[in-house]
Amino acid sequence: MEKEIDETLFKTRSARACIADGLHFYTGNFRRIFRATWLPILVFALISGIAESLLVVIYPLVVLALLLVFCLVYRFLLRPRLKFLAKVKTDFSTCMRHFGLLAVVAFGTLLICAVAWALTSVPAVILGIANIEAQKGILFGDPWGMPDYIKWLTMAVFALASFLQAYIYLAFFFPMRYAQGAAVASEDERRKALNTIQKAS
């Protein structure tokens, strides 16, 4: 298994191939990934749903805070469960030498993830706007025009959206790992070529 992962990861690829292969690996192994990550992501989703429903007025700040929370969850809870993500280690010079590849893969993957994120956000955004408008009405002296269960519905919708979006965030890391693996493979080939030239001279 380890050898198979090494052969899969450490291979020279184009940016397009990194994105395609990374997302294909993620979707092809999603059942195993889900089994390994559902509990920490569920905890994240519940915290996210409560926070977003309570602080819907300052939603952009909440999103940034929750992205930070997700990064911490990924680093300390998800990454140890997904050895594939921790397999590649690149130094700063390697990253800089292959910055173009990494940047293109990151941008392309972000575009794909952004579309999926936007689709899963629609119900939460609609409910968020409805809550904000209702709160604006209260400030101007209007009665609260929302049903009593709206708070629980908002919390549930935000939690579900956060649960789905956590897997969208997670999908971003796989093409990036393929890109890092491609960078490491390219560096190894470059070093071997330099050694061959030095020995020949």
C-alpha positions in Angstrom: 0.0 0.0 0.0 2.8 2.4 0.9 4.7 1.6 -2.3 1.5 2.1 -4.3 0.9 5.5 -2.7 4.5 6.5 -3.4 4.2 5.5 -7.0 0.9 7.4 -7.3 2.1 10.6 -5.6 5.7 11.0 -6.6 5.2 11.4 -10.3 5.9 14.3 -12.7 2.5 15.8 -13.7 1.1 18.9 -15.3 -1.1 21.3 -13.2 -4.2 19.9 -15.0 -3.2 16.3 -14.2 -2.6 17.2 -10.5 -6.1 18.7 -10.2 -7.8 15.8 -12.1 -5.8 13.0 -10.4 -6.2 14.6 -6.9 -10.0 15.1 -7.3 -10.3 11.6 -8.8 -8.4 10.1 -5.8 -10.6 12.0 -3.4 -13.9 11.0 -5.0 -12.8 7.4 -5.7 -11.8 6.9 -2.0 -14.5 9.1 -0.5 -16.2 6.3 1.4 -12.9 5.5 3.2 -12.2 9.2 3.8 -15.7 9.7 5.1 -15.4 6.9 7.6 -12.1 8.3 8.9 -13.3 11.9 9.1 -17.1 12.1 9.8 -16.8 12.5 13.5 -14.5 15.5 13.7 -16.3 17.1 10.7 -19.6 16.6 12.5 -18.3 18.4 15.6 -17.0 21.2 13.3 -20.4 21.4 11.6 -22.3 21.6 14.8 -20.1 24.3 16.2 -20.3 26.1 12.8 -24.1 25.8 12.7 -24.5 27.3 16.2 -22.0 30.1 15.6 -23.4 31.1 12.2 -27.0 31.0 13.3 -26.3 33.1 16.4 -24.0 35.6 14.6 -25.6 35.7 11.3 -25.4 39.5 11.2 -21.6 39.5 11.1 -21.6 36.4 8.8 -18.4 37.3 6.8 -16.3 37.5 10.1 -17.9 34.2 11.2 -16.9 32.5 8.0 -13.2 33.7 8.4 -13.2 32.5 12.0 -14.7 29.1 11.0 -12.2 28.7 8.2 -9.5 29.1 10.9 -11.3 26.5 13.1 -11.4 24.1 10.1 -7.7 24.6 9.5 -7.1 23.6 13.2 -9.5 20.7 12.9 -7.7 19.6 9.7 -4.2 19.9 11.3 -4.8 18.1 14.6 -7.8 15.8 13.9 -8.2 15.1 10.1 -4.6 15.0 8.9 -3.5 12.2 11.4 -6.4 10.1 10.2 -5.5 10.6 6.5 -1.9 9.5 6.1 -2.1 10.3 2.4 -2.2 14.0 3.2 0.8 13.8 5.5 2.9 11.8 3.0 4.4 14.6 1.1 6.9 17.0 2.7 8.5 19.7 0.6 11.1 22.2 1.7 10.8 25.9 0.9 13.2 25.9 -2.0 11.3 23.2 -3.8 8.1 25.0 -3.3 9.6 28.2 -4.7 11.2 26.5 -7.7 7.8 25.0 -8.6 5.7 27.9 -7.4 4.0 28.2 -10.8 2.7 24.7 -10.7 1.5 25.0 -7.1 -0.2 28.3 -7.8 -2.0 27.1 -10.9 -3.2 23.9 -9.1 -4.3 26.0 -6.1 -6.2 28.5 -8.3 -7.8 25.8 -10.4 -8.9 23.7 -7.4 -10.2 26.8 -5.7 -12.4 27.6 -8.7 -13.9 24.1 -8.7 -14.4 24.2 -4.9 -15.9 27.7 -5.0 -18.7 26.5 -7.4 -19.5 23.5 -5.1 -19.3 25.8 -2.0 -21.7 28.3 -3.6 -24.2 25.6 -4.4 -24.2 24.2 -0.9 -24.4 27.7 0.6 -27.7 28.7 -1.2 -30.1 27.6 1.5 -28.0 29.0 4.3 -27.6 32.3 2.5 -31.4 32.6 1.9 -32.1 31.9 5.6 -29.3 34.3 6.6 -30.7 37.1 4.5 -34.2 36.4 5.9 -32.9 36.6 9.5 -31.0 39.8 8.8 -34.0 41.5 7.2 -36.2 40.5 10.1 -33.7 42.0 12.6 -33.5 45.2 10.5 -37.3 45.3 10.8 -37.1 45.1 14.6 -34.7 48.0 14.7 -37.2 50.1 12.9 -40.1 49.1 15.2 -41.7 46.3 13.1 -42.8 43.1 14.8 -40.8 39.9 14.5 -42.2 38.3 11.4 -40.5 35.0 11.5 -42.0 31.7 12.8 -40.8 30.5 16.3 -38.9 27.5 14.8 -36.7 29.7 12.5 -33.8 29.7 15.0 -33.7 25.9 15.1 -34.2 25.7 11.3 -31.4 28.2 10.7 -29.1 26.3 13.0 -29.9 22.9 11.3 -29.4 24.4 7.8 -26.1 26.1 8.7 -24.9 22.9 10.4 -25.8 20.8 7.3 -24.2 23.3 4.9 -21.0 23.4 7.1 -20.8 19.6 7.1 -21.0 19.5 3.3 -18.6 22.4 2.9 -16.0 20.8 5.2 -15.7 18.0 2.6 -15.4 20.6 -0.1 -12.6 22.3 1.9 -10.9 18.9 2.3 -11.1 18.2 -1.4 -8.7 21.2 -1.9 -5.9 19.4 -0.2 -5.7 16.4 -2.5 -4.8 18.1 -5.7 -2.3 20.2 -3.7 -0.7 17.0 -2.4 -0.4 15.7 -6.0 1.2 19.0 -7.0 3.7 18.7 -4.1 4.4 15.1 -5.1 5.0 16.2 -8.7 7.4 19.0 -7.4 9.3 16.4 -5.4 9.5 14.0 -8.4 10.7 16.8 -10.6 13.4 17.7 -8.1 14.5 14.1 -7.8 14.8 14.0 -11.6 16.7 17.3 -11.7 19.2 16.1 -9.1 19.7 12.8 -10.9 20.3 14.7 -14.2 22.8 17.0 -12.4 24.6 14.0 -10.9 24.8 12.3 -14.3 26.2 15.4 -15.9 28.8 15.8 -13.1 29.9 12.2 -13.4 30.1 12.5 -17.2 32.3 15.6 -16.9 
